[in-house]
Amino acid sequence: MMKKVKVLDSLINVGTFKEFLKEVFSISEKEDSSYVCVCNVHMLLEAKNNVEFGNILKNADLILPDGMPVAKALSWKYNTFQERVSGMDFLPLLIKECENNKKSIYFYGSTDEALDSIKKRIYSEYPSLEIKMYSPPFRLLSEKEDQDIIKEINQFNPDFVFVALGCPKQEKWMAKYKGKIKSCMIGLGGSFTVYAGLQNRAPKWMCDNSLEWLYRLKLEPRRLFGRYFRTNIKFIYYICIDLIYKKKR
């Protein structure tokens, strides 16, 4: 079990990229049904402001420190170095390791266009990998539709279910179906479109200097400006309060 430390009101696992990759496969083999959260600033603030979502994050089997601000906050607060474990970096390695270890994957979420592109890439690079996919409609599903999806996933019996519904919807979905879907579910959000080649990733120097958010803001200014402005300022404020309190103690 990987160590957990507190950031804002949530506990996040800490460790190296390789340790997280190893732990995900360990959880998949040990647990009948589990879920993994890839935690960024948005998720931490959602958990702080919403008790129900906070409990969802708390009950996750593993929580990865996604986003450079989260990794930096862990490093500053605990006087250590925590590398960023980005979902966009984690997904390609997960897929590669699944083929190496003969594990199967069910992709749930995103768009048909993204899933088709992912399928073509996987068939080209990892032809022996067993995969199945489904893009749900952008509306509330009926109880029958929900049950049909659970049945289909369990019949396929994947080792992993990669979920891309966006935060907090994907985390709520995974928590709802823990114990019902017999697999390790991992919330990977926008990683699907990047892996599919439908959205470019920020240059490495921007990722390394906590500026990937600026690159994404340039791509989607209308959708992301308000969210980034509110969440980043709140996160910085809360982290500063934490550090001041720690120094006083």
Accessible surface in RSA format (square Angstrom, percent):
REM  Atomic radii and reference values for relative SASA: ProtOr
REM  Chains: A
REM  Algorithm: Lee & Richards
REM  Probe-radius: 1.40
REM  Slices: 20
REM RES _ NUM      All-atoms   Total-Side   Main-Chain    Non-polar    All polar
REM                ABS   REL    ABS   REL    ABS   REL    ABS   REL    ABS   REL
RES MET A   1   193.53 100.2 120.72  79.9  72.81 173.4 118.29 100.6  75.24  99.7
RES MET A   2    24.35  12.6  15.69  10.4   8.66  20.6  21.75  18.5   2.59   3.4
RES LYS A   3   144.11  70.3 128.48  78.8  15.63  37.2  84.08  75.7  60.03  63.9
RES LYS A   4    68.89  33.6  45.99  28.2  22.91  54.5  26.53  23.9  42.36  45.1
RES VAL A   5    14.55   9.6  10.34   9.4   4.22  10.2  14.55  12.6   0.00   0.0
RES LYS A   6   103.84  50.7 101.66  62.4   2.18   5.2  47.23  42.5  56.61  60.3
RES VAL A   7     0.90   0.6   0.82   0.7   0.08   0.2   0.90   0.8   0.00   0.0
RES LEU A   8    10.82   6.0   1.87   1.3   8.94  22.5   5.28   3.7   5.54  14.9
RES ASP A   9    83.13  58.2  56.08  55.8  27.06  64.0  20.30  47.8  62.83  62.7
RES SER A  10     9.98   8.4   4.76   6.4   5.22  12.0   7.23  15.4   2.75   3.9
RES LEU A  11    81.47  45.4  77.45  55.4   4.02  10.1  77.45  54.4   4.02  10.8
RES ILE A  12     0.00   0.0   0.00   0.0   0.00   0.0   0.00   0.0   0.00   0.0
RES ASN A  13     0.00   0.0   0.00   0.0   0.00   0.0   0.00   0.0   0.00   0.0
RES VAL A  14    31.24  20.6  25.69  23.3   5.55  13.4  25.69  22.3   5.55  15.1
RES GLY A  15    19.39  23.9   0.00   N/A  19.39  23.9  17.10  46.9   2.29   5.1
RES THR A  16    64.03  45.5  63.56  64.4   0.47   1.1  60.67  81.5   3.36   5.1
RES PHE A  17    32.51  16.3  32.51  20.1   0.00   0.0  32.51  19.7   0.00   0.0
RES LYS A  18   172.48  84.1 167.44 102.7   5.04  12.0 110.44  99.4  62.04  66.1
RES GLU A  19    87.44  50.2  83.17  62.9   4.28  10.2  33.60  65.0  53.85  44.0
RES PHE A  20     0.00   0.0   0.00   0.0   0.00   0.0   0.00   0.0   0.00   0.0
RES LEU A  21    25.86  14.4  25.86  18.5   0.00   0.0  25.86  18.2   0.00   0.0
RES LYS A  22   165.05  80.5 155.46  95.4   9.60  22.8 105.64  95.1  59.41  63.3
RES GLU A  23    28.17  16.2  27.34  20.7   0.83   2.0   1.05   2.0  27.12  22.1
RES VAL A  24     0.00   0.0   0.00   0.0   0.00   0.0   0.00   0.0   0.00   0.0
RES PHE A  25    22.67  11.3  22.60  14.0   0.07   0.2  22.60  13.7   0.06   0.2
RES SER A  26    26.98  22.8  21.95  29.3   5.03  11.6  18.74  39.9   8.23  11.5
RES ILE A  27    11.24   6.4  10.91   8.1   0.32   0.8  11.24   8.1   0.00   0.0
RES SER A  28    18.63  15.7   2.11   2.8  16.52  38.1   0.39   0.8  18.23  25.5
RES GLU A  29   119.38  68.5  81.00  61.3  38.38  91.4  32.29  62.5  87.09  71.1
RES LYS A  30   165.96  81.0 129.18  79.3  36.78  87.6  85.97  77.4  80.00  85.2
RES GLU A  31    85.07  48.8  76.01  57.5   9.06  21.6   5.92  11.5  79.15  64.6
RES ASP A  32    96.47  67.6  78.98  78.6  17.48  41.3  44.80 105.4  51.67  51.5
RES SER A  33    11.64   9.8   3.99   5.3   7.65  17.6   3.99   8.5   7.65  10.7
RES SER A  34     0.22   0.2   0.22   0.3   0.00   0.0   0.00   0.0   0.22   0.3
RES TYR A  35     3.61   1.7   3.61   2.1   0.00   0.0   2.31   1.7   1.31   1.6
RES VAL A  36     0.00   0.0   0.00   0.0   0.00   0.0   0.00   0.0   0.00   0.0
RES CYS A  37     0.00   0.0   0.00   0.0   0.00   0.0   0.00   0.0   0.00   0.0
RES VAL A  38    11.10   7.3   5.86   5.3   5.24  12.6   5.86   5.1   5.24  14.2
RES CYS A  39     0.00   0.0   0.00   0.0   0.00   0.0   0.00   0.0   0.00   0.0
RES ASN A  40    38.92  26.8  38.92  37.6   0.00   0.0  10.73  25.8  28.19  27.2
RES VAL A  41    12.68   8.3  12.42  11.2   0.26   0.6  12.42  10.8   0.26   0.7
RES HIS A  42    35.47  19.4  33.82  23.5   1.66   4.2  19.49  20.1  15.98  18.6
RES MET A  43     3.29   1.7   3.29   2.2   0.00   0.0   3.29   2.8   0.00   0.0
RES LEU A  44     0.11   0.1   0.00   0.0   0.11   0.3   0.00   0.0   0.11   0.3
RES LEU A  45     6.41   3.6   6.31   4.5   0.10   0.3   6.41   4.5   0.00   0.0
RES GLU A  46    46.36  26.6  42.27  32.0   4.09   9.7   4.46   8.6  41.90  34.2
RES ALA A  47     6.92   6.4   0.13   0.2   6.79  15.4   0.13   0.2   6.79  18.0
RES LYS A  48    65.11  31.8  41.83  25.7  23.28  55.4  12.91  11.6  52.19  55.6
RES ASN A  49    96.98  66.9  59.40  57.4  37.58  90.5  31.68  76.3  65.29  63.1
RES ASN A  50    52.90  36.5  49.08  47.4   3.82   9.2   8.62  20.8  44.28  42.8
RES VAL A  51   125.77  82.8 115.08 104.2  10.70  25.8 120.07 104.3   5.70  15.5
RES GLU A  52   112.61  64.7 105.20  79.6   7.41  17.6  40.81  78.9  71.81  58.6
RES PHE A  53     0.35   0.2   0.35   0.2   0.00   0.0   0.35   0.2   0.00   0.0
RES GLY A  54    18.01  22.2   0.00   N/A  18.01  22.2  12.86  35.3   5.15  11.5
RES ASN A  55    70.52  48.6  70.23  67.9   0.29   0.7  15.55  37.4  54.97  53.1
RES ILE A  56    18.15  10.3  16.83  12.5   1.32   3.2  18.15  13.1   0.00   0.0
RES LEU A  57     0.95   0.5   0.95   0.7   0.00   0.0   0.95   0.7   0.00   0.0
RES LYS A  58   142.38  69.5 127.12  78.0  15.26  36.3  77.44  69.7  64.94  69.2
RES ASN A  59    90.48  62.4  78.04  75.4  12.44  30.0  22.28  53.6  68.20  65.9
RES ALA A  60     5.65   5.2   0.00   0.0   5.65  12.9   0.00   0.0   5.65  15.0
RES ASP A  61    31.23  21.9  19.05  19.0  12.18  28.8  10.02  23.6  21.21  21.2
RES LEU A  62     0.18   0.1   0.18   0.1   0.00   0.0   0.18   0.1   0.00   0.0
RES ILE A  63     0.69   0.4   0.69   0.5   0.00   0.0   0.69   0.5   0.00   0.0
RES LEU A  64     0.00   0.0   0.00   0.0   0.00   0.0   0.00   0.0   0.00   0.0
RES PRO A  65     0.00   0.0   0.00   0.0   0.00   0.0   0.00   0.0   0.00   0.0
RES ASP A  66    21.12  14.8  21.12  21.0   0.00   0.0   0.08   0.2  21.04  21.0
RES GLY A  67    10.75  13.3   0.00   N/A  10.75  13.3  10.75  29.5   0.00   0.0
RES MET A  68    31.88  16.5  29.93  19.8   1.96   4.7  21.79  18.5  10.09  13.4
RES PRO A  69    47.49  34.6  40.33  36.8   7.16  26.0  46.00  38.0   1.49   9.3
RES VAL A  70     0.00   0.0   0.00   0.0   0.00   0.0   0.00   0.0   0.00   0.0
RES ALA A  71     1.07   1.0   0.93   1.4   0.13   0.3   1.07   1.5   0.00   0.0
RES LYS A  72    79.56  38.8  79.03  48.5   0.54   1.3  25.63  23.1  53.93  57.4
RES ALA A  73     1.69   1.6   1.26   1.9   0.43   1.0   1.26   1.8   0.43   1.1
RES LEU A  74     1.14   0.6   1.06   0.8   0.08   0.2   1.06   0.7   0.08   0.2
RES SER A  75    18.12  15.3  14.78  19.7   3.34   7.7  12.33  26.3   5.79   8.1
RES TRP A  76   147.84  59.3 134.35  65.0  13.48  31.7 116.64  62.2  31.20  50.6
RES LYS A  77    29.79  14.5  29.65  18.2   0.15   0.3  19.05  17.1  10.75  11.4
RES TYR A  78    78.22  36.5  59.52  33.9  18.71  48.7  56.87  42.7  21.36  26.3
RES ASN A  79   128.62  88.7  92.91  89.8  35.71  86.0  36.71  88.3  91.91  88.8
RES THR A  80    80.89  57.5  58.89  59.7  22.00  52.4  43.47  58.4  37.42  56.6
RES PHE A  81   165.97  83.0 142.99  88.6  22.97  59.8 143.29  86.9  22.67  64.9
RES GLN A  82     9.19   5.1   5.24   3.8   3.94   9.4   1.30   2.8   7.89   6.0
RES GLU A  83    55.97  32.1  52.48  39.7   3.48   8.3  14.99  29.0  40.98  33.5
RES ARG A  84    43.08  18.1  30.14  15.4  12.94  30.8  10.84  14.8  32.25  19.5
RES VAL A  85     0.00   0.0   0.00   0.0   0.00   0.0   0.00   0.0   0.00   0.0
RES SER A  86     1.18   1.0   1.18   1.6   0.00   0.0   0.00   0.0   1.18   1.7
RES GLY A  87     3.59   4.4   0.00   N/A   3.59   4.4   2.92   8.0   0.67   1.5
RES MET A  88    28.65  14.8  19.00  12.6   9.65  23.0  19.61  16.7   9.04  12.0
RES ASP A  89    59.97  42.0  52.86  52.6   7.11  16.8  16.62  39.1  43.35  43.2
RES PHE A  90     0.00   0.0   0.00   0.0   0.00   0.0   0.00   0.0   0.00   0.0
RES LEU A  91     0.55   0.3   0.55   0.4   0.00   0.0   0.55   0.4   0.00   0.0
RES PRO A  92    42.78  31.2  40.23  36.7   2.54   9.2  41.05  33.9   1.73  10.7
RES LEU A  93    67.33  37.5  67.33  48.2   0.00   0.0  67.33  47.3   0.00   0.0
RES LEU A  94     0.00   0.0   0.00   0.0   0.00   0.0   0.00   0.0   0.00   0.0
RES ILE A  95     0.00   0.0   0.00   0.0   0.00   0.0   0.00   0.0   0.00   0.0
RES LYS A  96    96.65  47.2  96.65  59.3   0.00   0.0  41.24  37.1  55.41  59.0
RES GLU A  97    48.20  27.7  48.20  36.5   0.00   0.0   3.95   7.6  44.25  36.1
RES CYS A  98     0.00   0.0   0.00   0.0   0.00   0.0   0.00   0.0   0.00   0.0
RES GLU A  99    41.93  24.1  32.60  24.7   9.33  22.2   4.14   8.0  37.78  30.8
RES ASN A 100    89.53  61.7  55.14  53.3  34.39  82.8  23.67  57.0  65.87  63.7
RES ASN A 101    73.58  50.7  54.92  53.1  18.66  44.9  11.65  28.0  61.94  59.9
RES LYS A 102   188.12  91.8 155.24  95.2  32.88  78.3 114.61 103.2  73.51  78.3
RES LYS A 103    34.81  17.0  32.00  19.6   2.82   6.7   7.90   7.1  26.91  28.7
RES SER A 104    12.26  10.4  11.82  15.8   0.44   1.0   7.30  15.6   4.96   7.0
RES ILE A 105     0.00   0.0   0.00   0.0   0.00   0.0   0.00   0.0   0.00   0.0
RES TYR A 106     1.04   0.5   1.04   0.6   0.00   0.0   0.00   0.0   1.04   1.3
RES PHE A 107     0.00   0.0   0.00   0.0   0.00   0.0   0.00   0.0   0.00   0.0
RES TYR A 108     3.49   1.6   3.49   2.0   0.00   0.0   0.00   0.0   3.49   4.3
RES GLY A 109     0.04   0.0   0.00   N/A   0.04   0.0   0.04   0.1   0.00   0.0
RES SER A 110    20.13  17.0   4.58   6.1  15.55  35.8  12.96  27.6   7.17  10.0
RES THR A 111    54.93  39.1  53.85  54.6   1.08   2.6  51.71  69.5   3.22   4.9
RES ASP A 112    97.39  68.2  93.42  93.0   3.97   9.4  29.14  68.6  68.25  68.1
RES GLU A 113   112.36  64.5 104.18  78.8   8.19  19.5  40.68  78.7  71.69  58.5
RES ALA A 114     0.00   0.0   0.00   0.0   0.00   0.0   0.00   0.0   0.00   0.0
RES LEU A 115     7.33   4.1   7.31   5.2   0.02   0.1   7.33   5.2   0.00   0.0
RES ASP A 116    71.83  50.3  70.56  70.2   1.27   3.0  15.98  37.6  55.85  55.7
RES SER A 117    29.35  24.8  23.60  31.5   5.75  13.3   7.64  16.3  21.71  30.4
RES ILE A 118     0.00   0.0   0.00   0.0   0.00   0.0   0.00   0.0   0.00   0.0
RES LYS A 119    78.35  38.2  78.35  48.1   0.00   0.0  27.69  24.9  50.67  54.0
RES LYS A 120   152.89  74.6 144.22  88.5   8.67  20.6  92.32  83.1  60.57  64.5
RES ARG A 121    89.27  37.5  81.58  41.6   7.69  18.3  32.19  44.0  57.08  34.6
RES ILE A 122     0.00   0.0   0.00   0.0   0.00   0.0   0.00   0.0   0.00   0.0
RES TYR A 123   114.41  53.4 103.73  59.0  10.68  27.8  74.58  56.0  39.83  49.1
RES SER A 124    91.50  77.3  56.63  75.6  34.87  80.3  33.27  70.9  58.23  81.6
RES GLU A 125    84.05  48.3  58.72  44.4  25.33  60.3  32.86  63.6  51.19  41.8
RES TYR A 126    34.65  16.2  34.65  19.7   0.00   0.0  14.94  11.2  19.70  24.3
RES PRO A 127    99.99  72.9  74.32  67.8  25.67  93.3  75.52  62.4  24.47 152.1
RES SER A 128    88.22  74.5  57.95  77.3  30.27  69.7  54.63 116.3  33.59  47.1
RES LEU A 129     9.41   5.2   0.78   0.6   8.63  21.7   2.97   2.1   6.44  17.3
RES GLU A 130   115.61  66.4 108.56  82.1   7.05  16.8  37.96  73.4  77.66  63.4
RES ILE A 131    21.99  12.5   1.34   1.0  20.65  49.8   1.34   1.0  20.65  56.0
RES LYS A 132    89.38  43.6  84.44  51.8   4.95  11.8  48.00  43.2  41.38  44.1
RES MET A 133    31.98  16.6   8.06   5.3  23.91  56.9   7.66   6.5  24.32  32.2
RES TYR A 134    74.98  35.0  71.54  40.7   3.44   9.0  51.30  38.5  23.68  29.2
RES SER A 135    20.73  17.5   5.29   7.1  15.44  35.6   0.10   0.2  20.63  28.9
RES PRO A 136    12.34   9.0   9.48   8.6   2.86  10.4   9.48   7.8   2.86  17.8
RES PRO A 137    47.21  34.4  32.76  29.9  14.46  52.5  43.22  35.7   3.99  24.8
RES PHE A 138   170.74  85.4 134.92  83.6  35.82  93.2 138.99  84.3  31.75  90.9
RES ARG A 139   129.46  54.4 111.35  56.8  18.11  43.1  72.70  99.4  56.76  34.4
RES LEU A 140   171.76  95.7 147.52 105.5  24.23  60.9 151.85 106.6  19.91  53.6
RES LEU A 141    27.51  15.3  14.24  10.2  13.27  33.4  14.49  10.2  13.02  35.0
RES SER A 142    57.02  48.2  45.29  60.4  11.73  27.0  51.35 109.3   5.67   7.9
RES GLU A 143   117.78  67.6 108.63  82.2   9.15  21.8  62.91 121.7  54.87  44.8
RES LYS A 144   147.34  71.9 139.94  85.9   7.40  17.6 114.33 102.9  33.01  35.2
RES GLU A 145    54.04  31.0  52.94  40.1   1.10   2.6  31.37  60.7  22.67  18.5
RES ASP A 146    15.84  11.1  14.79  14.7   1.05   2.5   0.68   1.6  15.16  15.1
RES GLN A 147    82.98  46.4  79.34  58.0   3.64   8.7  37.23  79.3  45.75  34.7
RES ASP A 148    66.34  46.5  60.73  60.4   5.61  13.3  25.73  60.6  40.61  40.5
RES ILE A 149    17.02   9.7  15.33  11.4   1.69   4.1  17.02  12.3   0.00   0.0
RES ILE A 150    15.58   8.9  15.58  11.6   0.00   0.0  15.58  11.2   0.00   0.0
RES LYS A 151   130.05  63.4 123.22  75.6   6.83  16.3  71.74  64.6  58.31  62.1
RES GLU A 152    60.11  34.5  58.04  43.9   2.07   4.9  16.14  31.2  43.96  35.9
RES ILE A 153     0.16   0.1   0.16   0.1   0.00   0.0   0.16   0.1   0.00   0.0
RES ASN A 154    47.25  32.6  32.66  31.6  14.59  35.1  20.70  49.8  26.55  25.7
RES GLN A 155   130.49  73.0  96.43  70.5  34.06  81.1  44.36  94.4  86.13  65.3
RES PHE A 156    49.08  24.6  26.33  16.3  22.75  59.2  34.19  20.7  14.89  42.6
RES ASN A 157   102.86  70.9  91.65  88.6  11.21  27.0  15.97  38.4  86.88  84.0
RES PRO A 158     4.13   3.0   0.87   0.8   3.25  11.8   0.96   0.8   3.17  19.7
RES ASP A 159    44.95  31.5  37.93  37.7   7.03  16.6   6.09  14.3  38.86  38.8
RES PHE A 160     0.00   0.0   0.00   0.0   0.00   0.0   0.00   0.0   0.00   0.0
RES VAL A 161     0.00   0.0   0.00   0.0   0.00   0.0   0.00   0.0   0.00   0.0
RES PHE A 162     0.00   0.0   0.00   0.0   0.00   0.0   0.00   0.0   0.00   0.0
RES VAL A 163     0.00   0.0   0.00   0.0   0.00   0.0   0.00   0.0   0.00   0.0
RES ALA A 164     7.18   6.6   2.22   3.4   4.96  11.3   2.92   4.1   4.27  11.3
RES LEU A 165    36.37  20.3  10.73   7.7  25.64  64.5  18.37  12.9  18.00  48.4
RES GLY A 166    32.43  40.0   0.00   N/A  32.43  40.0  29.85  81.9   2.57   5.8
RES CYS A 167    32.95  24.9   9.64  10.7  23.32  54.8   9.72  24.6  23.23  25.0
RES PRO A 168    33.90  24.7  33.90  30.9   0.00   0.0  33.90  28.0   0.00   0.0
RES LYS A 169   108.68  53.0 105.28  64.6   3.41   8.1  77.40  69.7  31.28  33.3
RES GLN A 170     8.24   4.6   8.24   6.0   0.00   0.0   0.00   0.0   8.24   6.2
RES GLU A 171     0.00   0.0   0.00   0.0   0.00   0.0   0.00   0.0   0.00   0.0
RES LYS A 172    84.37  41.2  79.99  49.1   4.38  10.4  38.26  34.4  46.11  49.1
RES TRP A 173    26.91  10.8  22.63  11.0   4.28  10.1  24.21  12.9   2.70   4.4
RES MET A 174     0.00   0.0   0.00   0.0   0.00   0.0   0.00   0.0   0.00   0.0
RES ALA A 175    29.66  27.3  13.07  20.2  16.59  37.7  13.44  18.9  16.22  43.0
RES LYS A 176   116.05  56.6  96.23  59.0  19.82  47.2  74.29  66.9  41.76  44.5
RES TYR A 177     5.56   2.6   5.56   3.2   0.00   0.0   3.98   3.0   1.58   1.9
RES LYS A 178    79.81  38.9  61.95  38.0  17.86  42.5  39.66  35.7  40.15  42.8
RES GLY A 179    42.49  52.4   0.00   N/A  42.49  52.4  28.28  77.6  14.21  31.8
RES LYS A 180   104.58  51.0  96.45  59.2   8.13  19.4  65.71  59.1  38.87  41.4
RES ILE A 181     0.02   0.0   0.02   0.0   0.00   0.0   0.02   0.0   0.00   0.0
RES LYS A 182    88.65  43.2  80.87  49.6   7.78  18.5  55.23  49.7  33.41  35.6
RES SER A 183     5.94   5.0   0.15   0.2   5.80  13.3   5.94  12.7   0.00   0.0
RES CYS A 184     1.99   1.5   0.17   0.2   1.82   4.3   0.17   0.4   1.82   2.0
RES MET A 185     0.00   0.0   0.00   0.0   0.00   0.0   0.00   0.0   0.00   0.0
RES ILE A 186     0.00   0.0   0.00   0.0   0.00   0.0   0.00   0.0   0.00   0.0
RES GLY A 187     0.63   0.8   0.00   N/A   0.63   0.8   0.00   0.0   0.63   1.4
RES LEU A 188     6.66   3.7   0.00   0.0   6.66  16.8   3.73   2.6   2.94   7.9
RES GLY A 189    16.33  20.1   0.00   N/A  16.33  20.1  13.01  35.7   3.32   7.4
RES GLY A 190    38.71  47.7   0.00   N/A  38.71  47.7  23.39  64.2  15.32  34.3
RES SER A 191     5.76   4.9   4.12   5.5   1.65   3.8   0.03   0.1   5.74   8.0
RES PHE A 192     0.48   0.2   0.48   0.3   0.00   0.0   0.48   0.3   0.00   0.0
RES THR A 193    37.74  26.8  37.74  38.3   0.00   0.0  35.26  47.4   2.48   3.8
RES VAL A 194    26.51  17.4  18.02  16.3   8.49  20.5  18.02  15.7   8.49  23.0
RES TYR A 195     9.24   4.3   3.48   2.0   5.76  15.0   6.44   4.8   2.80   3.5
RES ALA A 196    14.92  13.7   0.00   0.0  14.92  33.9   0.89   1.2  14.03  37.2
RES GLY A 197    60.87  75.1   0.00   N/A  60.87  75.1  31.62  86.8  29.25  65.5
RES LEU A 198    77.52  43.2  41.21  29.5  36.31  91.3  46.39  32.6  31.13  83.8
RES GLN A 199    43.60  24.4  35.13  25.7   8.46  20.2  16.17  34.4  27.42  20.8
RES ASN A 200   107.26  74.0  97.35  94.1   9.91  23.9  13.83  33.3  93.44  90.3
RES ARG A 201    67.39  28.3  47.03  24.0  20.35  48.5  31.29  42.8  36.10  21.9
RES ALA A 202     6.66   6.1   0.00   0.0   6.66  15.2   0.00   0.0   6.66  17.7
RES PRO A 203    58.58  42.7  46.11  42.0  12.48  45.4  58.42  48.2   0.17   1.0
RES LYS A 204   155.86  76.0 144.14  88.4  11.72  27.9 117.05 105.4  38.81  41.3
RES TRP A 205   152.39  61.2 146.30  70.8   6.09  14.3 134.44  71.7  17.96  29.1
RES MET A 206    19.59  10.1  19.59  13.0   0.00   0.0  12.31  10.5   7.28   9.6
RES CYS A 207    13.97  10.6  13.57  15.1   0.40   0.9  10.19  25.8   3.78   4.1
RES ASP A 208    68.79  48.2  54.58  54.3  14.21  33.6  20.87  49.1  47.92  47.8
RES ASN A 209    88.76  61.2  72.54  70.1  16.22  39.1  16.53  39.8  72.23  69.8
RES SER A 210    31.77  26.8  25.96  34.6   5.81  13.4  24.51  52.2   7.26  10.2
RES LEU A 211    53.29  29.7  53.29  38.1   0.00   0.0  53.29  37.4   0.00   0.0
RES GLU A 212    13.21   7.6  12.70   9.6   0.51   1.2  11.50  22.2   1.71   1.4
RES TRP A 213    90.71  36.4  85.90  41.6   4.81  11.3  77.76  41.5  12.95  21.0
RES LEU A 214    78.33  43.6  77.05  55.1   1.28   3.2  77.05  54.1   1.28   3.4
RES TYR A 215    44.80  20.9  42.80  24.3   2.01   5.2  27.96  21.0  16.84  20.8
RES ARG A 216    50.82  21.3  50.46  25.7   0.36   0.9   8.54  11.7  42.28  25.6
RES LEU A 217    29.23  16.3  29.12  20.8   0.10   0.3  29.12  20.5   0.10   0.3
RES LYS A 218   168.94  82.4 144.15  88.4  24.79  59.0  95.87  86.3  73.07  77.8
RES LEU A 219    79.90  44.5  51.76  37.0  28.14  70.7  54.65  38.4  25.24  67.9
RES GLU A 220    54.03  31.0  48.79  36.9   5.24  12.5  27.67  53.5  26.36  21.5
RES PRO A 221    70.75  51.6  69.51  63.4   1.24   4.5  69.76  57.6   0.99   6.1
RES ARG A 222   237.46  99.7 205.04 104.5  32.42  77.2  84.20 115.1 153.25  92.9
RES ARG A 223   135.58  56.9 110.87  56.5  24.70  58.8  75.70 103.5  59.88  36.3
RES LEU A 224     0.15   0.1   0.15   0.1   0.00   0.0   0.15   0.1   0.00   0.0
RES PHE A 225   122.67  61.4 122.28  75.7   0.39   1.0 122.34  74.2   0.33   0.9
RES GLY A 226    24.92  30.7   0.00   N/A  24.92  30.7  21.30  58.4   3.62   8.1
RES ARG A 227    57.75  24.2  55.90  28.5   1.85   4.4  23.86  32.6  33.88  20.5
RES TYR A 228    20.93   9.8  20.51  11.7   0.42   1.1  17.76  13.3   3.17   3.9
RES PHE A 229   117.90  59.0 109.80  68.0   8.10  21.1 117.48  71.2   0.42   1.2
RES ARG A 230   138.82  58.3 133.66  68.1   5.16  12.3  54.39  74.3  84.43  51.2
RES THR A 231    19.07  13.6  19.07  19.3   0.00   0.0  15.73  21.1   3.34   5.1
RES ASN A 232    36.76  25.3  35.42  34.2   1.34   3.2  17.63  42.4  19.12  18.5
RES ILE A 233    94.94  54.0  92.69  69.1   2.25   5.4  93.73  67.5   1.21   3.3
RES LYS A 234    93.21  45.5  91.65  56.2   1.56   3.7  51.94  46.7  41.28  44.0
RES PHE A 235     8.79   4.4   8.79   5.4   0.00   0.0   8.79   5.3   0.00   0.0
RES ILE A 236   105.93  60.3 103.84  77.4   2.09   5.0 105.85  76.2   0.09   0.2
RES TYR A 237   128.30  59.9 122.95  70.0   5.35  13.9  87.84  66.0  40.46  49.9
RES TYR A 238    57.55  26.9  55.78  31.7   1.77   4.6  24.25  18.2  33.30  41.1
RES ILE A 239     9.89   5.6   9.89   7.4   0.00   0.0   9.89   7.1   0.00   0.0
RES CYS A 240    58.10  43.9  56.46  63.0   1.64   3.8  16.09  40.8  42.01  45.3
RES ILE A 241    82.62  47.0  81.93  61.0   0.70   1.7  81.94  59.0   0.68   1.9
RES ASP A 242    34.97  24.5  32.33  32.2   2.64   6.2   1.94   4.6  33.03  32.9
RES LEU A 243    54.78  30.5  49.99  35.8   4.79  12.0  50.35  35.4   4.43  11.9
RES ILE A 244    92.41  52.6  90.58  67.5   1.83   4.4  92.32  66.5   0.09   0.2
RES TYR A 245   131.39  61.3 129.51  73.7   1.89   4.9  92.51  69.5  38.88  47.9
RES LYS A 246    71.03  34.7  62.34  38.2   8.70  20.7  57.30  51.6  13.73  14.6
RES LYS A 247   183.83  89.7 153.58  94.2  30.24  72.0 105.49  94.9  78.34  83.4
RES LYS A 248   170.56  83.2 132.53  81.3  38.03  90.5  87.41  78.7  83.15  88.6
RES ARG A 249   195.33  82.0 129.35  65.9  65.98 157.1  65.28  89.2 130.05  78.8
END  Absolute sums over single chains surface
CHAIN  1 A    13131.2      10964.0       2167.2       7448.3       5682.9
END  Absolute sums over all chains
TOTAL         13131.2      10964.0       2167.2       7448.3       5682.9
